[in-house]
Amino acid sequence: MELDPAGRGRPRRAGRPAHRGRVGGAAPAAQGERGTEAGQRDPQGRVRVFRGGTRPDPATVAKLVEQLRGRFGVEFVLRVLGVASSTYHGWVARQAAPSRREREDRAITAEIADIHIASGRTYGSPRVHQILRRRGVRVSRKRVGRLMRQAGL
């Protein structure tokens, strides 16, 4: 029994490139011109406000929209930026009034700080959680840990 010679997968038909018509990378540099170094970006020909492939921060989008809304209008600016209007309007609405969870987090954080200070700053999240449960506050141990981290306790 004979085995096929070792290779890198299925054989290709002669004369056909492996990429099947897809073009990868930028065009080579012109004669006498230096190309872009490895790991460096090539901004020529790109007119984008945000990096491609990343989702823009809603706060950044909102600031930009606020600056340009007088001249161009909100919907036009959002269309040019490629941001859904529901994303922008939802973010603006959330900034106007804190959510129920944010209000609860503030109240629980104040109570956590009181317990932590009363303990001489020695109690960690498990013990603080235990005391909160005794006081009748329904909260998870992980939430207590998160709030303590955010408050720097």
N, C-alpha and C positions, 0 to 999 in steps of 0.2 A: 504494500500500500504506500503510495507517494503522497506527501503533504505539499500543499501550495507553498511557495516561497513567502518568507515573512514580509509583511507590508504594512501600510498605514490605513487599512480599511478597504473599501470597495474601490476597484480600479475606475478611473475616469475615462471618458472618451477623449481621444486625442484631439487637440485643437480647441477644446472648451475650457475656459478658465474655471477655477474652483468656485469663484464668487458668483457665477451665473448672472453677470450683469450688474451686480451691486458695486458701487464705488465706495471705497473707504478712505478716509483721511483727506487732507487738503492737497491741492495741486503742488507740484514741486516748485521750488524757487526758480525765478528766471535766471538766465546766464549772468554771472557776475554778481548776483544778489545772494545774501546769506539767508538761509531758511530759518524757520523757528527752531530754537534749541529744544531738545527733549525735555518734556515736563513744563514747557512754557506755553502760554496761551497765544493764540493768533487772532487778535481782535479785528483785523481788517475784514471788511465786508459784513460785519455783524452790527446791527443796530437794535440792541435789546436793552431794556431797562433793568431786567433781572437776569441772572444766570439761567441758562436753559437747564431743564431737568430738576430744578428746585422750586419748591412752592414759596412764593413771596410771603413774608411776614405780614399779617393783616394790619398791624400797626403802621408799618412802612407804607403799605398801599393806602391806608386811610389818610396819612399825612400828605401823600402825593395828591390824592383826590381832592383833599381840602384846598391845596395850593392851586390846583388847576380847574376846579369846578366853576369858578366865575367866568373863565374864558371859554371853556369847552363843554361844560355840563358833565354830570356824574356818569351817566350811562356811556357816553362816548369815551371818556377816560378809561373806564373799566374795560370796554371792548378792546381798546388799543393795548392795554396792559395784559389782556387775556385772563382777566379775573371775572368770575361769575358775580353778577350783581347781588345775588342772594348771599354770597360770602361777605361782601362789603356791608350790606345793610344789616345782616345778622350780627356782625362784629360791632357795628355802631350801636345797635340796640342793646347788646350785652354790656357795652361800656356805660350806657346811660343809667342802668339800674343793676345793682349786684344781684346775682341769682340767690335762690333760697339756700343752696349749699354754701355759697360764699358767706352769707349772713350767719349761718349756723357755725361755719368754721371760725369766724371772728369771735363768736360767743364762747365756743369751746376752747379756743386758744387763750382767751382771757382767763377762763377757769383753770386751764392747764398751767398757765403762768403763776396763778395764785398758789396752786398746789406745789409747784416746783420751788417757788420762793419759800413757802412755809416749811418745806423739807430741808431748807438750807442748801438748796440747789443740788441735792444728792439723789433724788428719785429719778429713775429713768422711765421710759414709756410703759413698761409692764406694770410697775407699781402705780404710776399716775392713772393708767387705765383702770386698775383695780379700784382705786379711790373714786374715780368718776362713776363706775358702775354702782358702787355703794351709795353714791349720792343720787342715783336714779337716772344718770345721763346714759342714754343708749348710744354707744359709739364703739367702733371696732378698735382693736389693738393697733392695727396698721394705720388707721386714720390718726390715732393719737401720736404714733411715731412720726408720721408725715408732718403733722402740725407742729410737733416739737422741733423737728429739723428746720422747718420753714421759719420758725420763730427764733432759732438759734439757741434753744434750750438743751 
